[in-house]
């Protein structure tokens, strides 16, 4: 049931034939986990909270730095050196006091991921390191939790929708964690701040569409975005039969064989 204030707040959603009151109720009941509150997590969290996703879990161990403010729109100058997770929690509660927000000021790792993310309807991964992306991918595969992974660099971004029971996984595209220094980070190569906004907004939109049961979503596909050339490319990805996690002769049976997942835990 919705209060009169909620009906007013979400009226622009409810007016949409694709959502309506039934879809808005699905959003209110949903549980979404978000890893990272930075360049991608900021627009994701703002739009999910504003749209009425009823239960949001956010995870981030960092504090706000001056370099973050070029793209991490949840924060402002007075937040420097403050906890990102606590500050994000406060901002989202101010934006929409009607929803339930749980924040964790910790680094996600093998020993805590079960406790922090089990039971969610979908997980959105927007961290800036491959160890976390691989860990979340593997966890979602074993828990059968849908996953949307996003990444950005320079003028480029990508959004990947993964349904563990029916399609490919992150390891089908990236079999192993890249060696240190092989792929530059945003800190090394830069990123246009608004690119984070575009990709994070796409990630949030696909999450909302999935939660309301939309027929056409990013699930099973990879969206590549080149904003220097204004090009969007959508690829249908097939499961890799040789994937160590989801392939025909998989060798990864649980999370225990990955010591790299315990780094800084």
KEVEX-246354 format. One line per 2 residues: their letters; for each residue x, y, z of N, C-alpha, C. Coordinates in Angstrom, 3 decimals. Each point is the difference from the previous one (the first is absolute). Example, Ala and Ser with C-alpha at 12.3 -4.5 7.8 and 13.67 -1.06 7.14 Angstrom:
2
as> 13.190:-5.690:7.800:-0.890:1.190:0.000:0.900:1.200:0.000  -0.350:1.050:-0.720:0.820:1.190:0.060:-0.770:1.090:0.730
This chain:
265
xx> 0.833:-1.200:0.000:-0.833:1.200:0.000:0.872:1.257:0.000  -0.494:1.032:-0.638:0.713:1.262:-0.061:-0.733:1.066:0.808
xx> 0.782:0.841:0.640:-0.582:1.158:0.658:-0.316:1.046:-1.065  -0.861:0.985:0.319:-0.263:1.064:-0.971:1.277:0.719:-0.443
xx> 0.958:0.186:0.928:1.255:0.648:-0.367:0.790:-0.844:-0.995  -0.003:-1.319:0.204:0.717:-0.873:-0.931:-0.639:0.017:-1.383
xx> -1.323:0.005:-0.055:-0.681:0.044:-1.287:0.336:1.282:-0.751  0.127:1.093:0.733:0.394:1.258:-0.629:1.462:-0.046:-0.430
xx> 0.854:-0.494:0.866:1.443:-0.068:-0.287:0.275:-0.828:-1.246  -0.676:-1.136:-0.139:0.291:-0.921:-1.093:-0.992:0.125:-1.162
xx> -0.774:1.065:-0.025:-1.067:0.120:-0.992:0.528:-0.062:-1.430  1.172:0.581:-0.256:0.533:-0.011:-1.372:0.436:-1.395:-0.418
xx> 0.360:-0.835:0.956:0.226:-1.415:-0.308:-1.324:-0.698:-0.288  -0.970:0.225:0.869:-1.270:-0.715:-0.064:-0.768:0.346:-1.276
xx> 0.192:1.218:-0.514:-0.660:0.394:-1.242:0.480:-0.817:-1.202  1.188:-0.578:0.095:0.543:-0.787:-1.099:-0.737:-1.330:-0.111
xx> -0.465:-0.331:-1.207:-0.697:-1.266:-0.198:0.868:-1.192:0.388  1.302:0.147:-0.223:0.922:-1.114:0.279:0.205:-0.226:1.497
xx> -0.341:0.962:0.827:0.192:-0.128:1.447:-1.356:-0.081:0.710  -0.733:1.104:0.002:-1.285:0.000:0.687:0.154:-0.244:1.493
xx> -1.100:-0.199:0.655:0.034:-0.221:1.453:0.609:-1.364:0.339  -0.295:-0.991:-0.844:0.546:-1.340:0.249:1.525:0.020:-0.082
xx> 0.537:0.655:-1.023:1.451:0.084:-0.125:0.631:0.765:1.135  -0.673:1.062:0.447:0.535:0.780:1.110:0.025:-0.822:1.284
xx> -0.975:-0.866:0.165:-0.004:-0.900:1.157:1.162:-0.983:-0.067  0.334:-0.452:-1.209:1.158:-0.881:-0.164:1.280:0.719:0.398
xx> 0.121:1.269:-0.380:1.177:0.778:0.381:0.073:0.165:1.512  -1.136:0.241:0.621:-0.025:0.207:1.445:0.432:-1.249:0.757
xx> -0.334:-1.177:-0.516:0.339:-1.256:0.660:1.422:-0.468:-0.300  0.619:0.578:-1.018:1.287:-0.499:-0.487:1.138:0.241:0.984
xx> 0.972:-0.913:-0.065:1.258:0.144:0.754:1.148:0.050:-0.996  0.717:1.112:-0.014:1.083:0.204:-0.955:1.296:0.273:0.753
xx> 1.060:-0.699:-0.376:1.317:0.233:0.565:0.874:0.764:-0.969  0.660:1.045:0.493:0.872:0.825:-0.850:1.402:0.009:0.586
xx> 0.978:-0.419:-0.800:1.394:0.022:0.421:0.666:1.216:-0.602  0.409:0.926:0.864:0.644:1.231:-0.439:-0.971:1.158:-0.029
xx> 0.408:1.130:0.601:-0.845:1.201:0.015:0.671:1.139:-0.766  0.922:-0.335:-0.895:0.798:1.008:-0.690:-0.621:0.505:-1.277
xx> 0.811:0.051:-1.083:-0.459:0.566:-1.249:-1.219:-0.697:-0.556  -0.033:-1.325:0.051:-1.159:-0.767:-0.455:-1.056:-0.116:1.095
xx> 0.438:-0.280:1.210:-0.935:-0.192:1.099:-0.818:1.235:0.323  0.577:1.185:-0.196:-0.731:1.231:0.326:-1.294:0.131:-0.797
xx> 0.048:-0.008:-1.350:-1.263:0.089:-0.728:-0.895:-1.212:0.197  0.589:-1.178:0.135:-0.797:-1.204:0.253:-0.820:0.174:1.273
xx> 0.664:0.369:1.082:-0.681:0.130:1.285:-1.035:1.114:-0.007  0.339:1.128:-0.601:-0.941:1.116:-0.046:-1.267:-0.377:-0.755
xx> 0.140:-0.643:-1.140:-1.178:-0.335:-0.800:-0.798:-1.158:0.590  0.655:-0.982:0.579:-0.747:-1.096:0.625:-0.762:0.486:1.223
xx> 0.654:0.826:0.807:-0.680:0.546:1.178:-1.165:0.898:-0.416  0.231:0.872:-0.971:-1.056:0.907:-0.452:-1.166:-0.756:-0.623
xx> 0.293:-1.136:-0.638:-1.037:-0.776:-0.687:-0.823:-0.864:0.942  0.433:-0.113:1.257:-0.785:-0.742:0.973:0.385:-1.441:0.197
xx> 1.236:-0.382:-0.356:0.473:-1.343:0.350:0.029:-0.081:1.524  -0.765:-0.933:0.541:-0.293:0.038:1.423:1.111:-0.389:0.942
xx> 0.943:-0.823:-0.476:1.055:-0.504:0.885:1.323:0.023:-0.748  0.883:0.873:0.427:1.284:0.189:-0.660:1.130:-0.282:0.984
xx> 0.914:-0.867:-0.418:1.224:-0.249:0.752:1.165:0.589:-0.778  0.803:0.830:0.661:1.166:0.589:-0.668:1.266:-0.341:0.775
xx> 1.050:-0.263:-0.757:1.267:-0.430:0.589:1.133:0.832:-0.569  0.774:0.644:0.885:1.168:0.778:-0.429:0.879:0.240:1.213
xx> 1.286:-0.260:-0.135:0.925:0.151:1.122:0.791:1.304:-0.039  -0.158:0.786:-1.060:0.844:1.177:-0.212:-0.539:1.254:0.686
xx> 0.843:1.023:0.008:-0.408:1.334:0.433:0.034:0.926:-1.206  -0.680:1.114:0.103:-0.097:0.942:-1.110:1.322:0.752:-0.169
xx> 0.535:-0.017:-1.230:1.214:0.722:-0.337:-0.327:1.115:-0.997  0.878:0.988:-0.083:-0.247:1.138:-0.873:-0.138:-0.428:-1.463
xx> 0.790:-0.979:-0.431:-0.079:-0.457:-1.393:-1.340:-0.665:-0.312  -0.716:-0.478:1.019:-1.294:-0.644:-0.215:-1.067:0.973:-0.486
xx> 0.116:1.259:0.408:-1.096:0.949:-0.188:-0.223:0.400:-1.459  0.896:-0.380:-0.881:-0.158:0.265:-1.433:-1.113:-0.852:-0.614
xx> -0.389:-1.109:0.657:-0.983:-0.910:-0.593:-0.918:-0.675:1.029  0.357:0.006:1.277:-0.778:-0.722:1.009:-1.020:0.954:0.620
xx> -1.143:0.103:-0.646:-0.959:1.073:0.255:-0.805:-0.166:1.284  0.194:-1.075:0.715:-0.628:-0.137:1.319:0.661:0.900:1.036
xx> 1.229:0.447:-0.270:0.806:0.683:1.004:0.317:1.431:-0.400  0.361:0.817:1.002:0.439:1.370:-0.272:1.224:0.321:0.839
xx> 0.489:1.205:-0.118:1.291:0.365:0.593:0.018:-0.174:1.514  -1.090:0.265:0.657:-0.028:-0.127:1.459:0.077:-1.456:0.472
xx> -0.126:-0.945:-0.951:0.062:-1.418:0.351:1.412:-0.574:-0.056  0.998:0.801:-0.348:1.368:-0.506:-0.122:0.441:-0.706:1.275
xx> 0.595:-1.182:-0.191:0.522:-0.865:1.054:-1.094:-0.707:0.810  -1.252:0.192:-0.391:-1.090:-0.708:0.674:-0.226:-1.359:-0.670
xx> -0.605:-0.906:0.740:-0.341:-1.320:-0.516:-0.976:0.119:-1.172  0.322:-0.641:-1.104:-0.913:0.029:-1.142:-1.312:-0.706:0.316
xx> 0.083:-1.154:0.634:-1.223:-0.762:0.267:-0.931:0.748:0.944  0.556:0.602:1.053:-0.843:0.733:0.951:-0.572:1.266:-0.624
xx> 0.817:0.688:-0.791:-0.472:1.220:-0.649:-1.069:-0.326:-1.034  0.222:-1.057:-0.775:-0.995:-0.417:-0.985:-1.306:-0.377:0.677
xx> 0.093:-0.715:1.107:-1.192:-0.388:0.770:-0.802:1.240:0.397  0.683:1.010:0.508:-0.663:1.232:0.416:-0.657:0.701:-1.183
xx> 0.707:0.135:-1.118:-0.543:0.695:-1.169:-1.252:-0.705:-0.526  0.063:-1.325:-0.069:-1.132:-0.751:-0.538:-1.200:0.055:0.934
xx> 0.262:0.002:1.301:-1.086:0.118:0.972:-0.667:1.361:-0.094  0.792:1.022:-0.296:-0.567:1.335:-0.186:-0.815:0.073:-1.291
xx> 0.490:-0.686:-1.033:-0.699:-0.008:-1.281:-1.327:-0.730:0.101  0.008:-1.156:0.659:-1.222:-0.799:0.103:-0.067:-0.715:1.347
xx> -0.667:0.597:0.981:-0.114:-0.621:1.320:-0.968:-1.177:0.036  -0.645:-0.308:-1.120:-0.995:-1.077:-0.047:0.622:-1.376:-0.206
xx> 1.307:-0.057:-0.289:0.630:-1.282:-0.319:0.960:-0.426:1.112  0.362:-1.272:-0.032:0.924:-0.561:0.991:1.393:-0.109:-0.608
xx> 0.978:0.610:0.665:1.379:-0.003:-0.494:0.904:-0.635:1.058  0.822:-0.931:-0.437:1.004:-0.621:0.870:1.362:0.282:-0.617
xx> 0.907:0.581:0.783:1.331:0.323:-0.521:1.066:-0.751:0.777  1.043:-0.403:-0.716:1.114:-0.731:0.603:1.304:0.699:-0.368
xx> 0.701:0.486:1.000:1.299:0.645:-0.208:1.083:-1.067:0.090  0.098:-0.805:-1.036:0.943:-1.109:0.004:0.355:-0.369:-1.426
xx> 1.121:-0.665:-0.149:0.397:-0.505:-1.315:-0.586:-1.392:-0.176  -0.651:-0.209:-1.110:-0.602:-1.291:-0.279:1.087:-1.038:-0.234
xx> -0.140:-1.173:0.608:0.986:-1.058:-0.184:-0.679:-1.355:0.186  0.780:-1.046:-0.161:-0.554:-1.353:0.018:-0.677:-0.344:1.320
xx> 0.508:0.528:1.101:-0.513:-0.399:1.302:-1.227:0.782:0.449  -0.330:1.090:-0.689:-1.182:0.755:0.433:-1.093:0.123:-1.064
xx> 0.274:-0.426:-1.228:-0.956:0.229:-1.074:-1.311:-0.744:0.224  0.071:-1.188:0.571:-1.217:-0.775:0.265:-0.917:0.759:0.951
xx> 0.562:0.504:1.061:-0.785:0.721:0.998:-0.582:1.296:-0.565  0.775:0.699:-0.820:-0.414:1.325:-0.458:-0.965:-0.029:-1.181
xx> 0.092:-1.025:-0.863:-0.744:0.065:-1.251:-0.982:-1.144:-0.253  -0.038:-0.996:0.849:-0.964:-1.079:-0.202:-1.428:0.541:0.096
xx> -0.878:-0.560:-0.815:-1.409:0.344:0.082:-0.443:1.192:-0.814  0.902:0.616:-0.753:-0.387:1.136:-0.828:-0.603:-0.481:-1.326
xx> -0.854:0.829:-0.574:-0.649:-0.339:-1.268:0.927:0.231:-1.179  0.898:0.934:0.131:0.960:0.321:-1.052:1.147:0.772:0.637
xx> 1.180:-0.126:-0.585:1.178:0.703:0.498:0.587:0.828:-1.134  0.412:1.217:0.325:0.635:0.900:-0.962:1.435:0.236:0.435
xx> 0.933:-0.331:-0.883:1.423:0.110:0.322:0.596:1.180:-0.751  0.577:0.935:0.753:0.599:1.180:-0.597:1.301:0.388:0.653
xx> 0.745:-0.993:0.483:1.272:0.277:0.660:1.070:0.350:-1.022  1.165:0.395:0.498:1.106:0.391:-0.887:1.136:-1.011:0.016
xx> -0.293:-1.256:0.394:1.060:-0.999:-0.023:-0.546:-1.352:-0.452  0.845:-0.748:-0.693:-0.426:-1.268:-0.587:-0.220:-1.083:1.044
xx> 0.754:0.025:1.093:-0.189:-1.019:1.024:-1.441:-0.011:0.493  -0.550:1.190:0.228:-1.378:0.079:0.475:-0.980:-0.463:-1.067
xx> 0.232:0.390:-1.242:-0.900:-0.407:-1.084:-0.034:-1.520:-0.138  1.147:-0.650:0.060:0.051:-1.454:-0.114:-0.650:-0.658:1.212
xx> 0.254:0.529:1.181:-0.597:-0.555:1.204:-1.525:0.066:-0.073  -0.535:1.157:-0.360:-1.450:0.171:-0.072:-0.586:-0.899:-1.084
xx> 0.672:-0.111:-1.139:-0.459:-0.887:-1.063:-0.109:-1.437:0.492  1.046:-0.476:0.654:0.004:-1.380:0.463:-1.066:-0.218:1.073
xx> -0.124:0.942:0.928:-1.012:-0.104:1.050:-1.402:-0.056:-0.605  -0.284:0.889:-0.947:-1.327:0.032:-0.614:-0.292:-1.286:-0.761
xx> 1.031:-0.598:-0.597:-0.196:-1.270:-0.694:-0.438:-1.077:0.975  0.690:-0.101:1.115:-0.342:-1.043:0.971:-1.338:0.261:0.687
xx> -0.341:1.268:0.205:-1.243:0.359:0.678:-1.170:0.181:-0.970  0.290:-0.071:-1.315:-1.036:0.179:-1.038:-0.679:1.365:0.113
xx> 0.807:1.040:0.215:-0.498:1.368:0.108:0.337:0.756:-1.281  -0.966:0.612:-0.663:0.292:0.813:-1.192:0.985:1.117:0.325
xx> 0.823:0.343:-0.988:1.096:0.944:0.225:0.130:0.940:-1.194  0.178:1.281:0.284:0.337:0.971:-1.044:1.345:0.620:0.363
xx> 0.982:-0.198:-0.863:1.350:0.514:0.204:0.226:1.174:-0.942  0.603:1.066:0.505:0.319:1.149:-0.853:1.438:0.439:0.246
xx> 0.579:0.627:-1.016:1.354:0.521:0.112:0.178:1.211:-0.904  0.927:0.871:0.359:0.266:1.213:-0.775:1.502:0.267:-0.072
xx> 0.415:0.672:-1.066:1.380:0.444:-0.158:0.036:1.014:-1.136  0.631:1.112:0.261:0.126:1.082:-0.974:-1.398:0.444:-0.485
xx> -0.321:-0.213:-1.284:-1.314:0.348:-0.559:-0.870:-1.240:-0.211  0.436:-1.141:0.500:-0.644:-1.273:-0.304:-0.659:-0.614:1.228
xx> -1.003:-0.828:-0.266:-0.648:-0.732:1.071:-0.626:-1.269:-0.524  -0.334:-0.886:0.924:-0.693:-1.223:-0.376:-0.946:-0.415:1.119
xx> -1.086:-0.635:-0.407:-0.988:-0.535:0.935:-0.274:-1.437:-0.417  0.041:-0.899:0.971:-0.074:-1.432:-0.251:-1.104:-0.587:0.882
xx> -0.971:-0.693:-0.613:-1.077:-0.603:0.769:0.149:-1.510:0.065  0.061:-0.545:1.213:0.308:-1.419:0.187:-1.128:-0.697:0.756
xx> -0.550:-1.053:-0.614:-0.966:-0.881:0.655:0.685:-1.335:0.242  0.448:-0.270:1.225:0.854:-1.159:0.267:-0.576:-1.345:-0.433
xx> -1.292:-0.172:0.036:-0.585:-1.312:-0.290:-0.166:-0.276:-1.493  -0.001:1.040:-0.807:-0.348:-0.206:-1.403:1.051:0.456:-1.004
xx> 0.935:0.846:0.401:0.919:0.562:-0.982:1.447:0.022:0.449  0.730:0.898:-0.624:1.433:0.129:0.239:0.277:0.639:1.359
xx> 1.268:-0.025:0.404:0.426:0.718:1.204:1.167:0.912:-0.373  0.456:0.784:0.933:1.088:0.954:-0.244:1.264:-0.717:-0.459
xx> 0.220:-1.209:0.522:1.199:-0.753:-0.364:-0.063:-0.544:-1.429  -1.182:-0.057:-0.582:-0.099:-0.418:-1.401:0.681:1.018:-0.915
xx> 0.026:1.256:0.430:0.634:1.069:-0.775:1.414:0.247:0.479  0.172:0.040:1.326:1.319:0.220:0.613:0.322:-1.231:0.846
xx> 0.701:-1.002:-0.549:0.227:-1.263:0.710:0.759:0.150:1.308  0.954:0.935:0.042:0.828:0.160:1.192:0.091:1.468:0.386
xx> 0.297:0.245:1.260:0.231:1.367:0.454:1.239:0.551:-0.714  -0.106:1.133:-0.688:1.157:0.544:-0.725:1.177:0.276:0.925
xx> 1.194:-0.192:-0.513:1.195:0.285:0.778:0.055:1.481:0.352  0.580:0.287:1.143:0.111:1.382:0.461:0.724:0.854:-1.031
xx> -0.586:1.140:-0.361:0.610:0.913:-0.950:-0.350:-0.264:-1.445  -0.660:-1.146:-0.277:-0.335:-0.330:-1.384:-1.077:0.926:-0.552
xx> -1.014:0.278:0.812:-1.082:0.902:-0.390:0.044:1.214:0.918  0.154:1.207:-0.534:0.113:1.179:0.867:-1.303:0.302:0.722
xx> 0.121:0.622:1.147:-1.172:0.417:0.765:-0.366:1.431:-0.373  -1.125:0.476:0.502:-0.388:1.392:-0.233:1.018:0.952:0.606
xx> 0.613:-0.415:1.116:1.012:0.838:0.635:1.231:0.156:-0.885  0.252:-0.995:-0.858:1.172:0.027:-0.872:-0.301:0.576:-1.384
xx> -1.182:-0.317:-0.534:-0.322:0.385:-1.374:-1.046:1.091:-0.092  -0.706:0.268:1.091:-1.021:1.030:0.015:-1.363:-0.496:-0.432
xx> -1.020:0.790:0.300:-1.360:-0.284:-0.429:-0.777:1.308:0.005  -0.806:0.224:-1.026:-0.865:1.168:-0.022:-1.139:-0.220:0.995
xx> -0.199:0.952:0.880:-0.970:-0.187:1.070:-1.391:-0.339:-0.478  -0.442:0.655:-1.062:-1.352:-0.235:-0.497:-0.159:-1.393:-0.598
xx> 1.101:-0.642:-0.412:-0.066:-1.378:-0.480:-0.487:-0.916:1.123  0.493:0.248:1.208:-0.467:-0.773:1.152:-1.500:0.178:0.192
xx> -0.490:1.225:-0.226:-1.420:0.256:0.137:-0.825:-0.753:-1.026  0.475:-0.036:-1.241:-0.720:-0.712:-1.060:-0.056:-1.494:0.290
xx> 1.146:-0.589:0.310:0.057:-1.452:0.206:-0.729:-0.390:1.285  0.163:0.771:1.060:-0.721:-0.284:1.231:-1.505:0.110:-0.176
xx> -0.445:0.976:-0.783:-1.428:0.153:-0.275:-0.539:-1.183:-0.811  0.796:-0.478:-0.959:-0.394:-1.188:-0.757:-0.095:-1.218:0.914
xx> 0.949:-0.140:0.900:-0.011:-1.119:0.938:-1.244:0.056:0.890  -0.331:1.180:0.489:-1.195:0.167:0.827:-1.264:-0.296:-0.790
xx> -0.070:0.495:-1.240:-1.171:-0.221:-0.841:-0.223:-1.486:-0.257  1.073:-0.720:-0.307:-0.133:-1.430:-0.255:-0.401:-0.759:1.255
xx> 0.458:0.442:1.147:-0.410:-0.611:1.263:-1.503:0.189:0.219  -0.492:1.218:-0.194:-1.421:0.282:0.177:-0.844:-0.811:-0.984
xx> 0.437:-0.073:-1.246:-0.726:-0.786:-0.998:-0.063:-1.472:0.387  1.108:-0.527:0.494:0.023:-1.401:0.420:-0.964:-0.230:1.154
xx> -0.020:0.902:0.967:-0.837:-0.177:1.190:-1.487:0.032:-0.326  -0.399:0.754:-1.021:-1.418:0.061:-0.351:-0.380:-1.064:-1.030
xx> 0.981:-0.827:-0.406:-0.288:-1.087:-0.921:-0.089:0.409:-1.458  0.739:1.032:-0.387:0.001:0.441:-1.396:0.504:-1.127:-0.902
xx> -0.547:-0.062:-1.226:0.372:-1.066:-0.921:1.404:0.193:-0.560  0.347:1.215:-0.337:1.300:0.283:-0.614:0.906:0.675:1.015
xx> 1.046:-0.699:0.449:0.947:0.556:0.957:1.421:-0.300:-0.459  0.959:0.423:0.778:1.412:-0.221:-0.304:0.428:-1.433:0.304
xx> -0.853:-0.772:0.659:0.381:-1.349:0.413:0.360:-0.859:-1.206  1.171:-0.617:0.082:0.495:-0.810:-1.098:0.737:0.781:-1.066
xx> 0.214:1.264:0.262:0.612:0.865:-1.011:1.109:0.859:0.611  0.823:0.527:-0.876:1.048:0.955:0.341:-0.240:1.273:-0.800
xx> -0.119:1.120:0.693:-0.133:1.292:-0.659:1.328:0.731:0.107  0.574:0.324:-1.156:1.244:0.761:-0.062:-0.320:1.421:-0.438
xx> 0.526:0.975:0.723:-0.312:1.403:-0.270:1.291:0.767:-0.211  0.091:0.671:-1.143:1.126:0.880:-0.313:-0.564:1.405:-0.130
xx> 0.158:0.801:1.031:-0.592:1.328:-0.002:0.880:1.035:-0.689  1.225:-0.375:-0.360:0.805:0.889:-0.835:-0.599:0.046:-1.403
xx> -0.414:-1.166:-0.491:-0.583:-0.098:-1.337:-1.531:-0.058:0.030  -0.570:0.003:1.184:-1.449:-0.154:0.207:-0.490:-1.276:-0.676
xx> 0.600:-1.122:0.360:-0.357:-1.294:-0.561:-0.440:-0.956:1.105  -1.094:-0.689:-0.245:-0.513:-1.017:0.905:-0.048:-1.326:-0.753
xx> 0.545:-1.033:0.613:0.033:-1.307:-0.643:-0.488:-1.057:0.989  -1.069:-0.702:-0.365:-0.562:-1.038:0.861:0.327:-1.369:-0.565
xx> 0.607:-0.860:0.811:0.429:-1.321:-0.432:-0.727:-1.077:0.799  -0.466:-1.022:-0.686:-0.567:-1.167:0.666:1.147:-0.953:0.321
xx> 0.182:-0.283:1.274:1.144:-0.807:0.438:-0.453:-1.425:0.296  0.748:-0.962:-0.518:-0.285:-1.410:0.259:0.931:-0.535:1.093
xx> -0.481:-1.006:0.673:0.816:-0.640:1.033:1.231:-0.639:-0.628  1.136:0.180:0.641:1.239:-0.617:-0.446:0.060:-1.434:0.532
xx> -0.011:-1.005:-0.873:0.000:-1.387:0.487:1.245:-0.355:0.795  1.072:0.793:-0.164:1.247:-0.259:0.723:0.142:0.844:1.260
xx> -1.042:0.744:0.351:0.058:0.838:1.201:0.238:-0.859:1.239  0.931:0.456:0.841:0.342:-0.753:1.206:-1.117:0.017:1.036
xx> -0.901:0.976:-0.116:-1.067:0.116:0.993:-1.308:-0.612:-0.482  -0.430:0.333:-1.223:-1.319:-0.450:-0.452:0.055:-0.911:-1.211
xx> 1.211:-0.398:-0.425:0.146:-0.825:-1.187:-0.314:-1.467:0.236  0.187:-0.780:-1.050:-0.361:-1.424:0.039:0.882:-0.795:0.951
xx> 1.252:0.382:0.112:0.924:-0.714:0.899:0.590:0.979:1.007  -0.852:0.684:0.709:0.445:1.064:0.894:0.865:-0.538:1.139
xx> 0.937:0.819:0.407:0.928:-0.379:1.061:-0.179:0.842:1.263  -0.743:1.092:-0.097:-0.251:0.848:1.171:-1.299:-0.454:0.636
xx> 0.088:-0.565:1.186:-1.169:-0.570:0.666:-0.507:0.842:1.166  0.831:0.901:0.503:-0.421:0.899:1.072:0.986:1.163:0.041
xx> -0.131:0.859:1.001:0.859:1.185:0.092:1.307:-0.255:0.744  0.172:-1.181:0.548:1.129:-0.234:0.905:1.342:-0.074:-0.707
xx> 0.000:-0.224:-1.325:1.283:-0.186:-0.695:0.597:1.312:-0.473  -0.565:1.125:0.425:0.449:1.298:-0.498:0.622:0.841:1.106
xx> 1.287:-0.171:0.271:0.623:0.807:1.060:-0.007:1.485:-0.293  -0.062:0.386:-1.288:-0.008:1.417:-0.342:-1.285:0.668:0.477
xx> -1.045:-0.775:0.269:-1.245:0.577:0.472:0.087:0.428:1.468  1.067:-0.372:0.680:0.165:0.348:1.409:0.871:1.235:0.188
xx> 0.481:0.602:-1.091:0.884:1.158:0.102:-0.730:1.152:0.690  0.641:0.557:1.026:-0.527:1.157:0.740:-1.367:-0.251:0.640
x> -0.317:-1.262:0.242:-1.291:-0.314:0.599:0.002:0.340:1.491
